Amino acid sequence: MLLRNAACSGLVLVSALALGCGEEVGSCDDPSKGHDTVLVGTTIQYGGQAIINESCAGCHGSQVRGAARRGAPAGLDFDLIPAESEEVGENQDGDTVMVLEEGVVRGLRERQRRVFEQRNLIWDQVKEGLMPPNGVGAAYRQLKRVFDTKDDDVCTKRKASYDGVFEKSSMDVLRNWLACGAPIVETNSESVEKAGIPGAAGFQYPLCEAAPSMPGEPIPFDTVYETVFPRCTGCHSGISSPDLGTADKAYAVLVESGEEQCQTKPYVTPGEVAGSYFYDVVNEENPACTPMGRMPPGAELTKSELKLISDWIASGAER
């Protein structure tokens, strides 16, 4: 999240904390206890968790440094990105548990605790329109709501009436999620076969595959955009260049412009993954020509999402 006057963001936050002011989020009146699930690219997250990650973590991310934080105070990190893991263990009840690095679990727990402890401040700043600059849920509204039941495949089963449209506003989703304890999905993995298994710091869901194309057929850009770009538009919708706020704008910038971006590479060279700077930016840890590191900051794409982008470019980067 980012205050409108970035230079004063630290002052406003520290003052609010010191004075204890701000409207409280109230009680948890969500029957799901904040566990409504949405599909973010190939990962499943809870609604409030997705809002924090999509609208706030671009500045308040634990991996975001220096000027890229745009005034967000150092250490005030809210990113709650589920970790990927392929290692499996069992807890004392015999439930499947992903074996995550100790530091990853510790970091998720610490940031979750920080978000919940500052829930009243976060809610007050959001309710007053002070942060984030694009409005809460700007990226969240592009996501898909998914079922969370024992009988349905949470990766593919969607309720038609919720396909891009939510009964509750993103403000209501965020408030309820904060009031209900700010629950998190701690990991998505190919090894999780049943949804909603409790883990060390949160819950576990399967890692969803990016929508495949038929063998030999070009991958449409709309598939790539719907899968990957919701986690880009929190910053790249008028705040940071380039503007990727719509599929048309993104395609025009990435493909149609053909402008050189770095080391003679345009963002996308149709048919040439190695000649596409856009792929370098999302795939390499320290891509050339940018001080900000891999995109999105602190929320690197999954292997299946990277493969989708690679396959799209290799198949001709068609619209």
PEDARA-V217416 format. One record per backbone hydrogen bond with DSSP energy under -1.0 kcal/mol. NH is the residue of the N-H (numbers start at 1). CO is the residue of the C=O. E is the energy in kcal/mol with one decimal. If there is no record, write none. Layout:
[[NH | CO | E] [NH | CO | E]]
This chain:
[[8 | 5 | -1.6] [9 | 6 | -1.4] [12 | 8 | -2.7] [13 | 9 | -2.4] [14 | 10 | -2.8] [15 | 11 | -2.7] [16 | 12 | -2.4] [17 | 13 | -2.3] [18 | 14 | -2.7] [19 | 15 | -2.5] [20 | 16 | -1.4] [21 | 16 | -1.1] [33 | 30 | -2.5] [35 | 32 | -1.0] [38 | 45 | -2.8] [39 | 144 | -2.9] [40 | 43 | -3.4] [43 | 40 | -2.5] [45 | 38 | -2.3] [47 | 36 | -2.3] [50 | 46 | -2.7] [51 | 47 | -2.0] [52 | 48 | -2.3] [53 | 49 | -2.4] [54 | 50 | -3.2] [55 | 51 | -2.6] [56 | 52 | -1.8] [57 | 52 | -1.7] [59 | 56 | -1.8] [60 | 56 | -2.8] [64 | 61 | -1.5] [68 | 65 | -1.4] [69 | 66 | -2.0] [70 | 67 | -1.8] [72 | 69 | -1.7] [76 | 73 | -1.9] [77 | 75 | -1.8] [78 | 60 | -3.1] [83 | 186 | -2.9] [89 | 97 | -3.2] [91 | 95 | -1.9] [94 | 91 | -2.0] [97 | 89 | -3.0] [99 | 87 | -1.8] [100 | 98 | -1.1] [105 | 101 | -2.0] [106 | 102 | -2.6] [107 | 103 | -2.3] [108 | 104 | -2.3] [109 | 105 | -2.6] [110 | 106 | -2.4] [111 | 107 | -2.5] [112 | 108 | -2.5] [113 | 109 | -2.5] [114 | 110 | -2.2] [115 | 111 | -2.4] [116 | 112 | -2.4] [117 | 113 | -2.8] [118 | 114 | -1.7] [119 | 116 | -1.5] [122 | 118 | -2.9] [123 | 119 | -2.6] [124 | 120 | -2.3] [125 | 121 | -2.5] [126 | 122 | -2.4] [127 | 123 | -3.1] [128 | 124 | -2.0] [129 | 126 | -1.5] [130 | 125 | -2.2] [131 | 125 | -1.0] [135 | 132 | -1.5] [138 | 135 | -1.6] [141 | 137 | -2.4] [142 | 139 | -1.8] [143 | 140 | -2.0] [146 | 37 | -2.1] [147 | 157 | -1.5] [156 | 153 | -1.0] [157 | 153 | -3.0] [162 | 159 | -2.2] [163 | 160 | -1.6] [164 | 162 | -2.0] [173 | 169 | -2.3] [174 | 170 | -2.4] [175 | 171 | -2.6] [176 | 172 | -2.6] [177 | 173 | -2.4] [178 | 174 | -2.6] [179 | 175 | -2.5] [180 | 176 | -2.1] [181 | 178 | -1.2] [182 | 177 | -2.7] [186 | 203 | -1.7] [187 | 203 | -1.3] [188 | 83 | -1.6] [189 | 205 | -1.5] [192 | 189 | -1.2] [196 | 204 | -1.0] [197 | 204 | -1.4] [199 | 202 | -3.5] [203 | 184 | -1.5] [204 | 197 | -2.3] [205 | 187 | -1.8] [207 | 189 | -1.0] [208 | 42 | -2.7] [217 | 214 | -2.4] [224 | 220 | -1.2] [225 | 221 | -3.2] [226 | 222 | -2.6] [227 | 223 | -1.5] [228 | 224 | -2.8] [229 | 225 | -1.1] [231 | 228 | -1.3] [232 | 229 | -2.3] [233 | 229 | -1.8] [235 | 232 | -1.4] [236 | 232 | -2.5] [237 | 235 | -1.2] [240 | 235 | -2.5] [244 | 236 | -2.8] [250 | 246 | -2.6] [251 | 247 | -2.5] [252 | 248 | -2.1] [253 | 249 | -2.2] [254 | 250 | -2.9] [255 | 251 | -2.5] [256 | 251 | -1.8] [257 | 252 | -1.9] [261 | 265 | -3.7] [262 | 265 | -1.8] [265 | 262 | -2.4] [268 | 254 | -1.1] [271 | 313 | -2.9] [272 | 269 | -2.8] [276 | 273 | -1.6] [277 | 266 | -2.6] [278 | 267 | -2.7] [280 | 276 | -1.3] [281 | 277 | -2.4] [282 | 278 | -1.5] [283 | 279 | -1.6] [284 | 280 | -2.7] [294 | 285 | -1.4] [295 | 281 | -2.4] [299 | 296 | -2.0] [306 | 302 | -2.5] [307 | 303 | -2.3] [308 | 304 | -1.8] [309 | 305 | -2.0] [310 | 306 | -2.6] [311 | 307 | -3.0] [312 | 308 | -2.3] [313 | 309 | -2.4] [314 | 310 | -2.7] [315 | 311 | -1.8] [316 | 313 | -1.7] [317 | 312 | -2.8]]
